[in-house]
Amino acid sequence: MTERIWDKYLTERDKQVFAASGFGAMADWGKRPALIIIDVNYAFCDEEPKPILESIKKWRTSCGEDAWEAIPVLQKLIGVCRAKGIPVIYTTGIRRADNWDSGSWSWKSSRRGETPVAEVSNRDGNDIVDEIAPGPSDIVVRKQKPSGFAGTPLQSYLQLLGCDSLLVTGTTTSGCVRATVLDAFSQNFRLTVVEDGCFDRSQASHAINLCDMHAKYANVRPSGEVLDYLATLDDGMFDLPSGNGMTTRMAAE
């Protein structure tokens, strides 16, 4: 991979600094990974592919068509991981009906006072899109802040599973993906960010945050390489939830 998505945003000085400093070296893959899918819900994707400037009229946090370009990538990764018995973990949001617990989320958006979309739509923005809906043996983690680790049982679940690494996908690259990567890095998990399995509402933020994560915290690799890696792993390494008694839509919380 000679040309990276972020190269066009870097100055010549930036490129020289990265080369001279040693950042961006390839780390080893983990031996016991989990696939994590961050916030691929209707609030970030809309119900169907639409140009982002149209989509955000309804879903103000939408990433538009870029979200739907990542869905087929996620479907492949999910299918392979389920077939091999590798944990598939989703994150999505949760909020009180009166939105009191939005807390600091309300400080930086001029549209924070709008009528919730759920009141005019048959979709809850926190519902994971049907195209990649959780299965009975998958795990769903509900969160209120960017990182999948902040105030959630995610780390304890990974410990229970015996995971040493995460394959990170979802949205937004500059927000919840990056926050989750930094927290996982701080707990010494090995990390791979799936480049074409992540998306953002800002193309520049997407590219530069991939660059920064690859430089310091994670390997940023295309899904084809990740699928090749998954093929090398043994089947049935994990003691996954049985799924008994769980519905397809609401797997485990």
Secondary structure by P-SEA (a helix, b strand, c coil): cccccccccccaaaaaaaaaaccccccccccbbbbbbccccccccccccccccccccccccccccccccaaaaaaaaaaaaaaaccbbbbbbbbbccccccccccccccccccccccccccccccccccccccccccbbbbbbcccccccccaaaaaaaaaccccccccccccccaaaaaaaaaaaaccbbbbcccccccccaaaaaaaaaaaaacccccccaaaaaaaaaaccccccccccccccccccccc
